[in-house]
Amino acid sequence: MIYQYVVSLKNKQTRSIDLIGLLLAILSVLFFVREMLLSAGVHVAYLVGSIAVVAVLVWNVVQASKGKKVYYSRALLIAALVWMKMPYFQWLTFVLIILALLEYQAKYALEIGFADKEIVVNSLFKKRYQWSQFDNIVLKDGLLTLDFTNNKILQREVEDDEEDDADEEEFNAYCRHQLSKATSSQASR
């Protein structure tokens, strides 16, 4: 499908996701160190896992201070491997793996594609809407408003994109045209 316009929305969950990843990694390291200190023998997996997770965390802090995107999925996957060796809470292995796999999708900016036949919201599960399901669609001052015919409204900030290929007036004119076409085709039925 060819989209006339693709609008990227700001993802405000990134900070929360980073905080959860950081806390889970730190808690894992604390449990690994605790288990090393309490167990009679030396467990190399706990030591190597702790060092590797801390190294990834330090790397992320350095990258975040430079303003770059960071992902805690590596730290969570390493921690998941070590949790398999732990004598308790081994089920956390699966939880950490799932969270690590979902991190990229959760941090991905939500995109909405506007085509002549439909509007597609690109999320974990794509949502498709017909133009006839909207009363109005407006992009103004960095805010996208989708007004559904069932009185539901979706209003989100648009990501600051310097390579924006269209201005607001052009986008709004396109949406008005598509909405009027959808309204006139419904009226003729």
VEXDREN-894080 format. One record per residue: residue number from 1; residue in three letters; x, y, z of N, C-alpha, C in turn. Coordinates in steps of 0.05 Angstrom, whole numbers, always signed. Layout:
// residues N
(NUM; "ALA"; (X; Y; Z); (X; Y; Z); (X; Y; Z))
...
This chain:
// residues 189
(1; "MET"; (+17; -24; +0); (+0; +0; +0); (+18; +25; +0))
(2; "ILE"; (+10; +44; -16); (+25; +69; -17); (+11; +90; +0))
(3; "TYR"; (+26; +101; +19); (+15; +121; +37); (+21; +149; +27))
(4; "GLN"; (+1; +165; +25); (+6; +193; +17); (+20; +208; +38))
(5; "TYR"; (+13; +202; +64); (+26; +215; +87); (+31; +194; +108))
(6; "VAL"; (+53; +197; +122); (+59; +181; +146); (+66; +200; +168))
(7; "VAL"; (+50; +199; +190); (+54; +217; +212); (+65; +200; +236))
(8; "SER"; (+88; +208; +247); (+99; +195; +270); (+91; +210; +295))
(9; "LEU"; (+81; +195; +315); (+73; +207; +340); (+94; +204; +361))
(10; "LYS"; (+95; +222; +379); (+115; +221; +401); (+108; +197; +419))
(11; "ASN"; (+129; +183; +428); (+126; +161; +446); (+135; +171; +474))
(12; "LYS"; (+115; +175; +491); (+121; +186; +518); (+127; +164; +538))
(13; "GLN"; (+127; +138; +530); (+131; +116; +548); (+161; +108; +550))
(14; "THR"; (+178; +120; +533); (+205; +111; +532); (+219; +113; +559))
(15; "ARG"; (+215; +135; +572); (+228; +139; +598); (+220; +118; +619))
(16; "SER"; (+194; +112; +620); (+184; +92; +638); (+195; +64; +631))
(17; "ILE"; (+196; +58; +606); (+207; +32; +597); (+236; +30; +605))
(18; "ASP"; (+252; +52; +601); (+280; +52; +609); (+283; +47; +639))
(19; "LEU"; (+266; +60; +654); (+267; +58; +684); (+261; +29; +693))
(20; "ILE"; (+241; +17; +680); (+235; -11; +687); (+258; -29; +680))
(21; "GLY"; (+269; -26; +656); (+292; -42; +648); (+316; -39; +667))
(22; "LEU"; (+321; -14; +674); (+344; -9; +693); (+339; -22; +720))
(23; "LEU"; (+315; -19; +731); (+309; -30; +757); (+310; -61; +757))
(24; "LEU"; (+299; -73; +736); (+300; -102; +734); (+329; -112; +732))
(25; "ALA"; (+346; -98; +717); (+374; -106; +714); (+389; -103; +741))
(26; "ILE"; (+384; -81; +754); (+398; -76; +780); (+388; -97; +801))
(27; "LEU"; (+362; -102; +802); (+352; -122; +821); (+364; -150; +815))
(28; "SER"; (+366; -156; +790); (+378; -182; +782); (+407; -184; +792))
(29; "VAL"; (+422; -163; +787); (+450; -163; +797); (+452; -166; +827))
(30; "LEU"; (+434; -152; +841); (+434; -154; +870); (+428; -183; +879))
(31; "PHE"; (+409; -196; +866); (+403; -224; +873); (+426; -242; +866))
(32; "PHE"; (+440; -237; +844); (+463; -254; +836); (+485; -251; +856))
(33; "VAL"; (+491; -227; +864); (+512; -222; +884); (+504; -234; +911))
(34; "ARG"; (+479; -232; +919); (+470; -244; +943); (+474; -274; +942))
(35; "GLU"; (+467; -286; +920); (+469; -315; +917); (+499; -324; +918))
(36; "MET"; (+516; -307; +906); (+545; -314; +906); (+556; -313; +935))
(37; "LEU"; (+547; -293; +951); (+556; -291; +978); (+545; -312; +996))
(38; "LEU"; (+521; -321; +992); (+508; -341; +1009); (+515; -370; +1002))
(39; "SER"; (+523; -375; +977); (+528; -402; +969); (+557; -410; +977))
(40; "ALA"; (+560; -436; +982); (+586; -446; +992); (+607; -445; +970))
(41; "GLY"; (+601; -453; +946); (+621; -453; +924); (+619; -428; +908))
(42; "VAL"; (+639; -424; +891); (+640; -402; +873); (+624; -409; +848))
(43; "HIS"; (+605; -393; +842); (+589; -397; +818); (+597; -377; +797))
(44; "VAL"; (+611; -386; +776); (+621; -369; +755); (+599; -355; +740))
(45; "ALA"; (+576; -368; +737); (+554; -356; +722); (+544; -331; +736))
(46; "TYR"; (+542; -331; +763); (+533; -308; +777); (+552; -285; +774))
(47; "LEU"; (+578; -291; +776); (+599; -271; +774); (+600; -259; +746))
(48; "VAL"; (+601; -276; +726); (+603; -266; +698); (+577; -251; +690))
(49; "GLY"; (+554; -262; +699); (+529; -249; +693); (+527; -222; +705))
(50; "SER"; (+535; -220; +730); (+535; -194; +744); (+552; -173; +730))
(51; "ILE"; (+576; -182; +723); (+595; -163; +710); (+584; -155; +683))
(52; "ALA"; (+573; -174; +668); (+563; -168; +641); (+539; -149; +643))
(53; "VAL"; (+521; -153; +661); (+497; -136; +664); (+506; -108; +673))
(54; "VAL"; (+524; -106; +692); (+534; -80; +700); (+548; -65; +677))
(55; "ALA"; (+563; -80; +661); (+577; -68; +638); (+556; -56; +618))
(56; "VAL"; (+535; -71; +613); (+514; -61; +595); (+501; -36; +607))
(57; "LEU"; (+496; -37; +633); (+483; -14; +646); (+501; +11; +645))
(58; "VAL"; (+527; +7; +649); (+545; +30; +648); (+546; +41; +619))
(59; "TRP"; (+547; +23; +600); (+547; +31; +572); (+522; +47; +565))
(60; "ASN"; (+499; +38; +575); (+474; +52; +570); (+474; +80; +583))
(61; "VAL"; (+485; +82; +607); (+486; +108; +620); (+504; +128; +604))
(62; "VAL"; (+526; +118; +594); (+544; +134; +578); (+530; +143; +552))
(63; "GLN"; (+517; +124; +539); (+503; +131; +514); (+479; +150; +519))
(64; "ALA"; (+465; +146; +541); (+442; +164; +547); (+452; +192; +553))
(65; "SER"; (+476; +195; +566); (+487; +221; +571); (+495; +236; +545))
(66; "LYS"; (+500; +220; +524); (+506; +232; +498); (+481; +238; +482))
(67; "GLY"; (+458; +232; +494); (+432; +237; +480); (+424; +215; +461))
(68; "LYS"; (+436; +192; +462); (+429; +170; +443); (+408; +152; +456))
(69; "LYS"; (+394; +138; +439); (+374; +118; +448); (+388; +95; +461))
(70; "VAL"; (+378; +85; +483); (+389; +62; +496); (+368; +40; +498))
(71; "TYR"; (+378; +15; +499); (+360; -8; +501); (+371; -26; +524))
(72; "TYR"; (+354; -34; +541); (+362; -51; +564); (+357; -80; +558))
(73; "SER"; (+349; -86; +533); (+343; -114; +526); (+368; -132; +529))
(74; "ARG"; (+391; -122; +523); (+416; -138; +525); (+420; -146; +555))
(75; "ALA"; (+418; -126; +572); (+421; -132; +601); (+400; -151; +611))
(76; "LEU"; (+376; -148; +601); (+354; -166; +610); (+358; -195; +599))
(77; "LEU"; (+369; -197; +575); (+374; -224; +564); (+397; -238; +579))
(78; "ILE"; (+417; -223; +585); (+440; -235; +601); (+429; -243; +629))
(79; "ALA"; (+414; -226; +641); (+402; -232; +667); (+384; -256; +666))
(80; "ALA"; (+370; -259; +644); (+352; -282; +641); (+368; -308; +640))
(81; "LEU"; (+391; -307; +626); (+408; -331; +625); (+418; -339; +653))
(82; "VAL"; (+425; -319; +669); (+435; -325; +696); (+412; -335; +714))
(83; "TRP"; (+388; -324; +710); (+365; -332; +726); (+359; -362; +722))
(84; "MET"; (+367; -373; +699); (+363; -402; +695); (+379; -419; +715))
(85; "LYS"; (+402; -408; +723); (+419; -422; +742); (+412; -418; +771))
(86; "MET"; (+395; -398; +776); (+387; -392; +804); (+371; -414; +816))
(87; "PRO"; (+373; -418; +842); (+357; -440; +855); (+328; -432; +860))
(88; "TYR"; (+321; -407; +856); (+294; -398; +860); (+286; -377; +838))
(89; "PHE"; (+261; -372; +836); (+250; -353; +817); (+260; -358; +788))
(90; "GLN"; (+263; -382; +780); (+273; -388; +753); (+252; -379; +731))
(91; "TRP"; (+227; -377; +739); (+207; -368; +720); (+212; -339; +710))
(92; "LEU"; (+229; -324; +725); (+236; -297; +717); (+251; -297; +690))
(93; "THR"; (+263; -320; +684); (+277; -322; +658); (+258; -316; +635))
(94; "PHE"; (+234; -327; +635); (+215; -323; +614); (+204; -294; +614))
(95; "VAL"; (+200; -283; +638); (+190; -256; +640); (+210; -236; +628))
(96; "LEU"; (+236; -240; +635); (+257; -222; +626); (+260; -225; +595))
(97; "ILE"; (+258; -249; +585); (+261; -253; +556); (+238; -239; +541))
(98; "ILE"; (+214; -242; +551); (+191; -229; +538); (+194; -199; +539))
(99; "LEU"; (+202; -188; +563); (+205; -159; +565); (+227; -149; +547))
(100; "ALA"; (+249; -164; +544); (+271; -156; +527); (+262; -155; +497))
(101; "LEU"; (+246; -175; +490); (+236; -176; +462); (+216; -154; +456))
(102; "LEU"; (+200; -146; +475); (+180; -126; +471); (+190; -97; +473))
(103; "GLU"; (+215; -94; +483); (+225; -67; +488); (+227; -51; +462))
(104; "TYR"; (+237; -62; +441); (+239; -48; +416); (+212; -38; +406))
(105; "GLN"; (+193; -56; +407); (+166; -49; +398); (+154; -27; +415))
(106; "ALA"; (+158; -29; +441); (+146; -10; +460); (+159; +18; +456))
(107; "LYS"; (+184; +19; +448); (+197; +45; +445); (+194; +57; +417))
(108; "TYR"; (+184; +41; +399); (+180; +49; +371); (+159; +71; +370))
(109; "ALA"; (+165; +92; +355); (+146; +114; +352); (+122; +104; +336))
(110; "LEU"; (+99; +110; +346); (+74; +102; +333); (+71; +118; +307))
(111; "GLU"; (+66; +103; +285); (+63; +116; +259); (+35; +111; +249))
(112; "ILE"; (+24; +132; +236); (-2; +130; +224); (+1; +136; +195))
(113; "GLY"; (-6; +117; +178); (-4; +120; +149); (-31; +127; +137))
(114; "PHE"; (-31; +148; +121); (-56; +158; +108); (-54; +151; +79))
(115; "ALA"; (-71; +133; +70); (-73; +126; +42); (-101; +134; +31))
(116; "ASP"; (-104; +131; +5); (-130; +139; -7); (-153; +122; +2))
(117; "LYS"; (-148; +97; +7); (-170; +79; +15); (-173; +75; +45))
(118; "GLU"; (-151; +78; +60); (-154; +73; +89); (-132; +87; +105))
(119; "ILE"; (-135; +86; +131); (-115; +97; +150); (-106; +74; +167))
(120; "VAL"; (-79; +70; +169); (-68; +48; +183); (-51; +58; +206))
(121; "VAL"; (-57; +48; +231); (-41; +55; +254); (-22; +32; +258))
(122; "ASN"; (+4; +37; +255); (+25; +17; +257); (+33; +13; +286))
(123; "SER"; (+20; -6; +299); (+27; -13; +327); (+33; -43; +327))
(124; "LEU"; (+35; -55; +350); (+40; -83; +352); (+21; -99; +335))
(125; "PHE"; (-4; -92; +337); (-24; -104; +319); (-36; -80; +303))
(126; "LYS"; (-31; -81; +277); (-40; -59; +259); (-70; -55; +261))
(127; "LYS"; (-78; -30; +263); (-106; -23; +263); (-112; -8; +237))
(128; "ARG"; (-133; -18; +224); (-140; -6; +198); (-168; +8; +201))
(129; "TYR"; (-169; +32; +191); (-194; +47; +192); (-201; +57; +164))
(130; "GLN"; (-227; +59; +159); (-236; +71; +134); (-240; +101; +139))
(131; "TRP"; (-238; +116; +117); (-242; +145; +120); (-270; +151; +130))
(132; "SER"; (-289; +134; +124); (-317; +138; +133); (-320; +136; +163))
(133; "GLN"; (-300; +126; +177); (-302; +123; +206); (-294; +149; +221))
(134; "PHE"; (-287; +170; +206); (-278; +195; +218); (-296; +218; +210))
(135; "ASP"; (-300; +236; +229); (-314; +261; +224); (-294; +282; +215))
(136; "ASN"; (-271; +282; +228); (-251; +302; +221); (-223; +292; +229))
(137; "ILE"; (-203; +301; +214); (-175; +295; +220); (-160; +321; +215))
(138; "VAL"; (-146; +330; +236); (-132; +356; +235); (-104; +354; +247))
(139; "LEU"; (-85; +366; +233); (-57; +368; +243); (-52; +398; +247))
(140; "LYS"; (-49; +407; +272); (-45; +435; +278); (-26; +438; +301))
(141; "ASP"; (-6; +455; +297); (+14; +462; +318); (+26; +437; +330))
(142; "GLY"; (+33; +417; +314); (+46; +393; +323); (+28; +374; +338))
(143; "LEU"; (+2; +377; +335); (-18; +360; +348); (-36; +348; +327))
(144; "LEU"; (-38; +321; +327); (-55; +307; +308); (-81; +300; +323))
(145; "THR"; (-103; +307; +311); (-129; +301; +323); (-145; +284; +304))
(146; "LEU"; (-153; +260; +313); (-170; +242; +298); (-197; +241; +312))
(147; "ASP"; (-218; +252; +299); (-245; +253; +310); (-261; +231; +296))
(148; "PHE"; (-267; +210; +311); (-282; +187; +300); (-312; +194; +300))
(149; "THR"; (-327; +179; +283); (-356; +184; +281); (-370; +173; +306))
(150; "ASN"; (-357; +156; +322); (-370; +145; +346); (-363; +162; +370))
(151; "ASN"; (-356; +188; +366); (-350; +207; +387); (-324; +202; +402))
(152; "LYS"; (-308; +184; +393); (-281; +179; +405); (-262; +198; +392))
(153; "ILE"; (-243; +209; +408); (-223; +227; +397); (-196; +217; +405))
(154; "LEU"; (-177; +217; +386); (-149; +210; +391); (-133; +235; +385))
(155; "GLN"; (-119; +245; +405); (-104; +269; +402); (-76; +264; +413))
(156; "ARG"; (-56; +266; +396); (-28; +261; +404); (-9; +281; +391))
(157; "GLU"; (+14; +285; +405); (+35; +302; +394); (+50; +288; +372))
(158; "VAL"; (+57; +303; +351); (+72; +293; +329); (+101; +296; +335))
(159; "GLU"; (+117; +276; +327); (+146; +277; +332); (+158; +300; +316))
(160; "ASP"; (+177; +313; +328); (+191; +335; +314); (+209; +323; +293))
(161; "ASP"; (+200; +325; +268); (+214; +314; +246); (+223; +336; +227))
(162; "GLU"; (+249; +340; +224); (+259; +361; +207); (+256; +354; +177))
(163; "GLU"; (+254; +329; +171); (+252; +321; +143); (+223; +317; +135))
(164; "ASP"; (+205; +332; +148); (+177; +331; +143); (+172; +339; +114))
(165; "ASP"; (+159; +321; +99); (+155; +326; +71); (+131; +343; +64))
(166; "ALA"; (+114; +348; +83); (+90; +364; +77); (+83; +382; +101))
(167; "ASP"; (+71; +404; +94); (+63; +422; +116); (+35; +415; +125))
(168; "GLU"; (+27; +429; +146); (+1; +423; +159); (-22; +429; +140))
(169; "GLU"; (-21; +451; +126); (-43; +459; +108); (-47; +438; +86))
(170; "GLU"; (-25; +428; +74); (-27; +409; +53); (-39; +382; +64))
(171; "PHE"; (-30; +374; +87); (-40; +349; +100); (-70; +353; +106))
(172; "ASN"; (-78; +375; +118); (-106; +380; +125); (-124; +381; +100))
(173; "ALA"; (-113; +393; +79); (-129; +394; +54); (-133; +366; +43))
(174; "TYR"; (-112; +349; +44); (-115; +321; +35); (-136; +307; +52))
(175; "CYS"; (-135; +310; +78); (-154; +296; +96); (-182; +306; +91))
(176; "ARG"; (-186; +332; +87); (-213; +342; +81); (-224; +330; +56))
(177; "HIS"; (-207; +328; +35); (-215; +317; +10); (-223; +288; +13))
(178; "GLN"; (-207; +272; +27); (-213; +244; +31); (-239; +240; +48))
(179; "LEU"; (-242; +257; +68); (-266; +255; +85); (-291; +263; +69))
(180; "SER"; (-289; +283; +52); (-312; +290; +36); (-319; +269; +15))
(181; "LYS"; (-299; +256; +4); (-304; +233; -15); (-318; +211; +0))
(182; "ALA"; (-309; +205; +24); (-321; +183; +40); (-349; +190; +47))
(183; "THR"; (-354; +214; +54); (-381; +223; +62); (-400; +222; +37))
(184; "SER"; (-390; +231; +14); (-408; +231; -10); (-413; +203; -20))
(185; "SER"; (-393; +185; -17); (-398; +157; -26); (-417; +143; -7))
(186; "GLN"; (-417; +151; +19); (-436; +139; +38); (-464; +150; +33))
(187; "ALA"; (-466; +175; +26); (-492; +187; +22); (-505; +175; -3))
(188; "SER"; (-489; +167; -23); (-500; +156; -48); (-509; +127; -45))
(189; "ARG"; (-503; +115; -23); (-511; +87; -19); (-540; +84; -10))
